[in-house]
Amino acid sequence: MNRFNLKYINELLSGNLSLEGYSHILSVLGYYTKSNKWPVSIVSSKSNFENKWERVDFEELTQQYFEWLLVKNKLTHIHKVPENYKAYYFLQLLMSFISDK
């Protein structure tokens, strides 16, 4: 899964993210984590010499992403983003989040 699904983005924005939506977002973050070979150290400073991602690491990354979206007010003007552009917008936000780490 390499794209954010608009249905789940809208669930997240409405504050009613379903378990299915959370799993979807988790899998999208997992896809980009693996394809970009991001180190586990972006999640925590624990020493992981094998750089092996575990489910708990993906969950922590997802939670940090959600927190970053809120703390940095990245969703303040989301209503100005056209519907057909929101999935791409969320991907760009993810890349910005990772680059901030």
Accessible surface in RSA format (square Angstrom, percent):
REM  Atomic radii and reference values for relative SASA: ProtOr
REM  Chains: A
REM  Algorithm: Lee & Richards
REM  Probe-radius: 1.40
REM  Slices: 20
REM RES _ NUM      All-atoms   Total-Side   Main-Chain    Non-polar    All polar
REM                ABS   REL    ABS   REL    ABS   REL    ABS   REL    ABS   REL
RES MET A   1   132.92  68.8  85.72  56.7  47.20 112.4  77.43  65.8  55.49  73.5
RES ASN A   2    72.83  50.2  69.60  67.3   3.23   7.8   3.22   7.8  69.61  67.3
RES ARG A   3   149.91  62.9 144.71  73.8   5.20  12.4  61.91  84.6  88.00  53.3
RES PHE A   4     7.18   3.6   1.85   1.1   5.33  13.9   1.85   1.1   5.33  15.3
RES ASN A   5    65.53  45.2  57.39  55.5   8.14  19.6  11.13  26.8  54.40  52.6
RES LEU A   6    61.10  34.0  56.73  40.6   4.37  11.0  56.73  39.8   4.37  11.7
RES LYS A   7   118.00  57.6 107.02  65.7  10.98  26.1  73.93  66.5  44.07  46.9
RES TYR A   8    16.47   7.7  16.47   9.4   0.00   0.0   5.85   4.4  10.62  13.1
RES ILE A   9     0.99   0.6   0.99   0.7   0.00   0.0   0.99   0.7   0.00   0.0
RES ASN A  10    56.31  38.8  51.86  50.1   4.45  10.7  26.50  63.8  29.81  28.8
RES GLU A  11    33.72  19.4  31.04  23.5   2.68   6.4  20.03  38.7  13.69  11.2
RES LEU A  12    35.23  19.6  25.50  18.2   9.73  24.4  25.50  17.9   9.73  26.2
RES LEU A  13    54.30  30.2  20.79  14.9  33.51  84.2  23.58  16.6  30.72  82.7
RES SER A  14    74.26  62.8  39.11  52.2  35.15  81.0  46.64  99.3  27.63  38.7
RES GLY A  15    64.35  79.4   0.00   N/A  64.35  79.4  34.82  95.6  29.53  66.1
RES ASN A  16   110.31  76.1  94.54  91.4  15.77  38.0  31.70  76.3  78.61  76.0
RES LEU A  17    48.16  26.8  18.25  13.1  29.92  75.2  18.25  12.8  29.92  80.5
RES SER A  18    42.83  36.2  32.39  43.2  10.44  24.0  41.28  87.9   1.55   2.2
RES LEU A  19   146.45  81.6 134.96  96.6  11.49  28.9 137.94  96.9   8.51  22.9
RES GLU A  20   108.49  62.3  98.46  74.5  10.03  23.9  44.61  86.3  63.87  52.1
RES GLY A  21     0.00   0.0   0.00   N/A   0.00   0.0   0.00   0.0   0.00   0.0
RES TYR A  22    42.91  20.0  42.91  24.4   0.00   0.0  38.05  28.6   4.86   6.0
RES SER A  23    50.84  43.0  46.28  61.8   4.56  10.5  30.11  64.1  20.73  29.0
RES HIS A  24    17.71   9.7  11.39   7.9   6.32  16.2  12.18  12.6   5.53   6.4
RES ILE A  25     3.17   1.8   3.17   2.4   0.00   0.0   3.17   2.3   0.00   0.0
RES LEU A  26    10.56   5.9   9.22   6.6   1.34   3.4   9.22   6.5   1.34   3.6
RES SER A  27    51.72  43.7  38.75  51.7  12.97  29.9  44.01  93.7   7.72  10.8
RES VAL A  28     0.00   0.0   0.00   0.0   0.00   0.0   0.00   0.0   0.00   0.0
RES LEU A  29     0.00   0.0   0.00   0.0   0.00   0.0   0.00   0.0   0.00   0.0
RES GLY A  30     8.54  10.5   0.00   N/A   8.54  10.5   8.54  23.4   0.00   0.0
RES TYR A  31    88.09  41.1  80.48  45.8   7.62  19.8  52.55  39.5  35.54  43.8
RES TYR A  32    29.09  13.6  29.09  16.6   0.00   0.0  17.81  13.4  11.28  13.9
RES THR A  33     1.11   0.8   0.22   0.2   0.90   2.1   0.22   0.3   0.90   1.4
RES LYS A  34   142.95  69.7 126.66  77.7  16.29  38.8  76.75  69.1  66.20  70.5
RES SER A  35    63.56  53.7  28.12  37.5  35.44  81.6  36.03  76.7  27.53  38.6
RES ASN A  36    69.48  47.9  45.95  44.4  23.53  56.7  11.58  27.9  57.91  56.0
RES LYS A  37   173.87  84.8 151.52  93.0  22.35  53.2 102.20  92.0  71.67  76.3
RES TRP A  38    28.71  11.5  26.74  12.9   1.97   4.6  14.15   7.5  14.56  23.6
RES PRO A  39    57.88  42.2  57.87  52.8   0.01   0.0  57.88  47.8   0.00   0.0
RES VAL A  40     1.74   1.1   1.74   1.6   0.00   0.0   1.74   1.5   0.00   0.0
RES SER A  41    74.22  62.7  54.74  73.1  19.48  44.9  38.45  81.9  35.77  50.1
RES ILE A  42    25.94  14.8  17.72  13.2   8.22  19.8  22.54  16.2   3.39   9.2
RES VAL A  43    12.13   8.0   2.78   2.5   9.34  22.5   3.11   2.7   9.02  24.5
RES SER A  44    42.99  36.3  32.59  43.5  10.40  24.0  41.00  87.3   1.98   2.8
RES SER A  45   114.76  97.0  82.27 109.8  32.49  74.9  52.45 111.7  62.32  87.3
RES LYS A  46    95.04  46.4  76.88  47.2  18.16  43.2  66.34  59.7  28.70  30.6
RES SER A  47    88.27  74.6  53.84  71.9  34.43  79.3  38.84  82.7  49.43  69.3
RES ASN A  48    41.85  28.9  19.85  19.2  22.00  53.0  10.89  26.2  30.96  29.9
RES PHE A  49   195.30  97.7 158.09  97.9  37.22  96.8 163.88  99.4  31.42  89.9
RES GLU A  50   141.97  81.5 112.77  85.3  29.20  69.5  50.83  98.3  91.14  74.4
RES ASN A  51    67.17  46.3  56.56  54.7  10.61  25.5  22.70  54.6  44.47  43.0
RES LYS A  52   126.37  61.7 120.86  74.2   5.51  13.1  69.80  62.8  56.57  60.3
RES TRP A  53    37.18  14.9  18.08   8.8  19.11  44.9  17.50   9.3  19.69  31.9
RES GLU A  54    88.46  50.8  82.61  62.5   5.85  13.9  26.45  51.2  62.00  50.6
RES ARG A  55   148.85  62.5 137.79  70.2  11.06  26.3  64.92  88.7  83.93  50.9
RES VAL A  56    90.69  59.7  87.54  79.3   3.15   7.6  87.89  76.4   2.80   7.6
RES ASP A  57     6.01   4.2   5.66   5.6   0.34   0.8   0.34   0.8   5.66   5.6
RES PHE A  58    24.62  12.3  24.62  15.2   0.00   0.0  24.62  14.9   0.00   0.0
RES GLU A  59    53.02  30.4  52.75  39.9   0.27   0.7  13.69  26.5  39.33  32.1
RES GLU A  60    75.22  43.2  73.30  55.5   1.92   4.6  19.21  37.2  56.01  45.7
RES LEU A  61     0.00   0.0   0.00   0.0   0.00   0.0   0.00   0.0   0.00   0.0
RES THR A  62     0.00   0.0   0.00   0.0   0.00   0.0   0.00   0.0   0.00   0.0
RES GLN A  63    87.71  49.0  84.20  61.5   3.51   8.3  36.37  77.4  51.34  38.9
RES GLN A  64    33.88  18.9  30.59  22.4   3.30   7.8  17.94  38.2  15.94  12.1
RES TYR A  65     0.83   0.4   0.83   0.5   0.00   0.0   0.83   0.6   0.00   0.0
RES PHE A  66    28.79  14.4  27.62  17.1   1.16   3.0  28.23  17.1   0.55   1.6
RES GLU A  67   106.41  61.1 102.50  77.5   3.91   9.3  33.78  65.3  72.63  59.3
RES TRP A  68    21.83   8.8  17.04   8.2   4.78  11.2  21.53  11.5   0.30   0.5
RES LEU A  69     2.43   1.4   2.08   1.5   0.35   0.9   2.08   1.5   0.35   1.0
RES LEU A  70   124.72  69.5 112.41  80.4  12.30  30.9 114.70  80.6  10.01  26.9
RES VAL A  71   102.31  67.3  78.11  70.7  24.21  58.3  85.70  74.5  16.61  45.1
RES LYS A  72   110.32  53.8  90.97  55.8  19.35  46.1  40.03  36.0  70.29  74.9
RES ASN A  73   105.35  72.7  90.66  87.6  14.70  35.4  17.35  41.8  88.00  85.1
RES LYS A  74    70.41  34.4  64.24  39.4   6.17  14.7  15.23  13.7  55.18  58.8
RES LEU A  75    37.14  20.7  28.71  20.5   8.44  21.2  29.37  20.6   7.77  20.9
RES THR A  76    78.54  55.9  54.42  55.2  24.12  57.5  55.89  75.1  22.65  34.2
RES HIS A  77   106.92  58.4 103.23  71.8   3.69   9.5  78.20  80.6  28.72  33.4
RES ILE A  78    19.66  11.2  19.62  14.6   0.04   0.1  19.62  14.1   0.04   0.1
RES HIS A  79   135.70  74.2 103.38  71.9  32.32  82.7  85.77  88.4  49.93  58.1
RES LYS A  80   142.68  69.6 112.45  69.0  30.23  72.0  75.53  68.0  67.14  71.5
RES VAL A  81    21.02  13.8  14.66  13.3   6.37  15.3  16.59  14.4   4.43  12.0
RES PRO A  82    79.22  57.7  66.85  60.9  12.37  45.0  79.22  65.4   0.00   0.0
RES GLU A  83    89.30  51.3  82.37  62.3   6.94  16.5  60.00 116.0  29.31  23.9
RES ASN A  84   139.92  96.5 103.13  99.7  36.78  88.6  46.59 112.1  93.33  90.2
RES TYR A  85    98.83  46.1  98.00  55.8   0.83   2.2  66.99  50.3  31.84  39.2
RES LYS A  86    15.81   7.7  15.81   9.7   0.00   0.0   0.70   0.6  15.11  16.1
RES ALA A  87    16.39  15.1  13.90  21.5   2.49   5.7  14.30  20.1   2.08   5.5
RES TYR A  88    97.22  45.4  94.88  54.0   2.33   6.1  60.20  45.2  37.02  45.6
RES TYR A  89    53.58  25.0  53.33  30.3   0.25   0.7  32.86  24.7  20.72  25.5
RES PHE A  90     2.27   1.1   2.27   1.4   0.00   0.0   2.27   1.4   0.00   0.0
RES LEU A  91    34.83  19.4  34.83  24.9   0.00   0.0  34.83  24.5   0.00   0.0
RES GLN A  92    70.73  39.6  69.06  50.5   1.68   4.0  27.12  57.7  43.61  33.1
RES LEU A  93    12.31   6.9  12.12   8.7   0.20   0.5  12.25   8.6   0.06   0.2
RES LEU A  94     0.00   0.0   0.00   0.0   0.00   0.0   0.00   0.0   0.00   0.0
RES MET A  95    60.30  31.2  55.72  36.9   4.58  10.9  41.43  35.2  18.87  25.0
RES SER A  96    46.95  39.7  42.96  57.3   4.00   9.2  14.92  31.8  32.03  44.9
RES PHE A  97     6.23   3.1   6.23   3.9   0.00   0.0   6.23   3.8   0.00   0.0
RES ILE A  98    23.19  13.2  17.73  13.2   5.46  13.2  17.73  12.8   5.46  14.8
RES SER A  99    92.51  78.2  54.61  72.9  37.89  87.3  50.59 107.7  41.92  58.7
RES ASP A 100    92.32  64.7  55.87  55.6  36.44  86.2  20.14  47.4  72.18  72.0
RES LYS A 101   102.75  50.1  38.38  23.5  64.38 153.3  29.32  26.4  73.43  78.2
END  Absolute sums over single chains surface
CHAIN  1 A     6262.7       5114.5       1148.1       3488.0       2774.7
END  Absolute sums over all chains
TOTAL          6262.7       5114.5       1148.1       3488.0       2774.7
